[in-house]
Amino acid sequence: MKKHLVLNTQINETTVDKVANLLVNESKLTVAVCNANSLVRASKNNRINKVLNAFDICTPDGFPVALASRLLYKNGQKRVDGFNLFKKTLEISENKEVTHYFFGNKEEVVMKIINKFEKSNPNTQIIGYVCPPYLEIDELLDEQYIKEIIEIQPSIVWVSLGFPKQELFINELKNKYNFNSNLVGIGFTFDWISGTKFKAPEMLANIGMEWIFRLVQEPRRLLKRYLIDNYLFILYFIKQYKNK
């Protein structure tokens, strides 16, 4: 898959189907789903930027990132978001020797996802999970949290710690241990899949209005982020577009 520079991050030219099939059929992949906030923070933080650019796949999770890729590279790029990537991957892995493991978020959220897929896709193999308390990355790498992952080597580990902690955790885990699992930073997707948070309809998400649904649900956490980072994304993009 081609990669294109959007702000300072290499974003793949790809689709949900392509990435899902790679996760089902390949191993040792690291995947990040990147929105405007991800790219702005990477532009301001060299460590985050290096980690993202070291991932095998960085998808245009948000509408602004997909639009920026389209405008810069005339590639017709659409959103490759975590919600649809997660659903598609678990669905096409049913009846195959593909195992899934969940790391992070809250146990009540994870159990709702497991129960949901047991009903809708009973032959999808979800073989374990761990939901650590809020900890620093080096603490998350403690044996009590990652021992099971190392021992059972699931096909795909879905990591829900929020950006950029999940990407930094994945990077450290990959560098510290040699194992075959695909590692995917999935962020807020667990909450949407479980139904504990409402997700915007796809029609609105595809025209860049998903942020309204998120802001209404978490105004205190997201207001500053949307006001500052989305504004900076536009400024950084205009600069890149003018200089291309």
N, C-alpha and C positions, 0 to 999 in steps of 0.2 A: 504494500500500500504506500502511496505517495505521502510525504509529509510536507506541510507548508508552514512557514513562519507567520504566526498571528501574534502581534505585539512581540514578545521575546520567546514565545513558546512554539515548539514544533507540533502542529495539529495534523492528525491524519485526514486524508481524503478517503472517506469510507462510508459504510452504511451500517445500520443496526444488524441486518442479516449477516453481513461479512464478519463483523466482530463476534457475533454470537457463534457462528460456525467455527471460527478460529478457537474460541474458548472451549468448544466441545471437542475439537479434533486435535488441538495442539497442546503443548505443555510449557511450563516455565515462563509464561507471558506475564508481564506487568501492565495493567491497564488503569488509566486515569480518565474520568469523565470531567471535562473542563468547561466551566462557565465563565462569564465576564469577571466575576470576583476572583476566580482562580488565576486568570491571566494577568489581572491588575496586580495582585499580590505577588505573583511570580516576577513581574516587571520591577517590583520594588524590593524584592528579597532574592539575593543571588543564590542562596542555599535552596530555596524552594524551586527556583528556576532550573538549577542544575538537576535536581531530583526529577522534576517533570520531564525534562528533556532526555533523561536517562531511561524513562519508561519505554517499553516496546510500542505501546499504543496510547495516544492521547486523543480522545474523541471530542468533537464539538458538541458538548452537552447542551449548552444554552443557545437560544435563538440568536443573540448578538454575535456569538463566536461563529456559528454556521453562516450567518449573513456576511460577516467580515471575510470569511474564507471565500465565499461566492464572489464578493466584490473585488477582492484582491487577485484571485486566481481564475475567475470565470469557470468554475468547476461544478456549478449546480449543487453544491454541498447542502445537505439537509441536516437537521439535528440528529445526533446519535446520543440520545439521553440515557441516563442510568435506569430510569423506570422501564422503558421499553427494552433496553438491553438485558436487564435482569429477567423480565418476564419471558422474552424470546428464548434466552439461553436455557432457562429451566424447562420451558415447554419442549424445545427440540431435543433436550437431553433425556427425555422420558424414554424408557425402554432401552437405554444405552448404558454402557459401563462408564458412566460419568457420575461422579459424586460431588456433592456440594456441602460446604461448611460455612457457617456464619460467625463472624467475629465482630463484636462491638454492639452498640445500642443497648436497649433494655430487654430483659428476658420476656416481659409481657408482649413486647412488639415482635420479637423473634418467634415466640410460640404462636402468635396469630398468623404469621407467615407460614410456618410449618403446617398448622392446621388447615390453612387455606389450600395449600398445594396437596395435602393428603386427600382432599376432597376433589379438587379439579384435575390434578395430575398425579394420581396415586403411585405411579411407577417412576416418578422422579425421585432420585436417591439423595435425600438430605440426611447426612450421616452424623451431624454434630453441630454444636455451637458453644460459644463462650461469650459471656457478657461481663467484662471486667468493670470495676468501678472507674470513676474518672481518675486517670493516672497519667504521668509523664511517659514518654515513649520508651525510655530505658526500663521503666517499671513494667510496661506492657510486654516487654521482651523476656520477662521472668518466666522460668520454666512452668510455673503453675498455670500460666495462661496459654502458652504455646506448645506445651509438651504433646498434647493430643494431635495438633496439626502436624508436628514433626513425625509422630509415630504412625498415623494412619494415612498421611499423604493424600488428602482429598484432591480430586481433579481441579476444583475451583474453590478458592477461599474468597468470600465476599466480605469486604471490610467496611464497616459503618462506624467511623470515628469522627467524621467531619473533616473538612479541608482546613489546613494542610496536614493535620495530624495523621490521617490515614495514609496519605502518600509518603510521608516521612517514615511512618511505621513500616509500610511495605518495603521501602528502600532498605531500611536497616535489617528487616527480617530476611530479605533476599541476599543481602551481603553477608549476613552472619551464618546462615545455614544453606546447605545444598540440598534442595528438594525439588520435586517436579510439579508442584501445584501452580496453577495460574492464580495470580493475586489481583483482585479488582477492588479499587476504591469506589464505593458506591454511595457514600454520604447519606443524604436525606431519603433515598429510595426506600429503605426499610419502612419508614413511617408511612409512605404512600401505599406501598404494597400491602401493609398490614391493615390499612384503613384508619390508623390512629390520627392521621392528618389528611385533610382533603387535598386532592390533586386537581389542578385546573384541567378542564376538558382539552383534548388534543387540539381541537380547532383553535382555541385561544393560545395554547402553548406554541403552536406553529406560527403564530403571528406576533410572538414576543410579549404576550400579556400574562404569562404564568406568574410573574412576580407579584401581581396584585393579590392573587390567592394566598401566596406565601406571606405577604406583608400583613394582610388582614389577620392571619393566624398567629404571627409572631412579630408584631410591630416593634416591640422594644428591642429585639435582637437584630432585626433586619433593616429598620428605617435608615440608620446611619450608613450601613453597608450599601444600600441601594442609592442613597443620595450621593455618596462619595465615589464608590467604586464604579458604578455605572457611568457617572459623569467622566471619571478618569479614563474609562475604557473608550469612550467616544473621542476624547482628546488624543489618546495614544494612537487610536486607529486612524484618525484624520492625519496625524503626523506621518504614520507609516504609509498611508495611501498617497500622500503628496510626494513622498520620497521614493516610491517604488520605481 
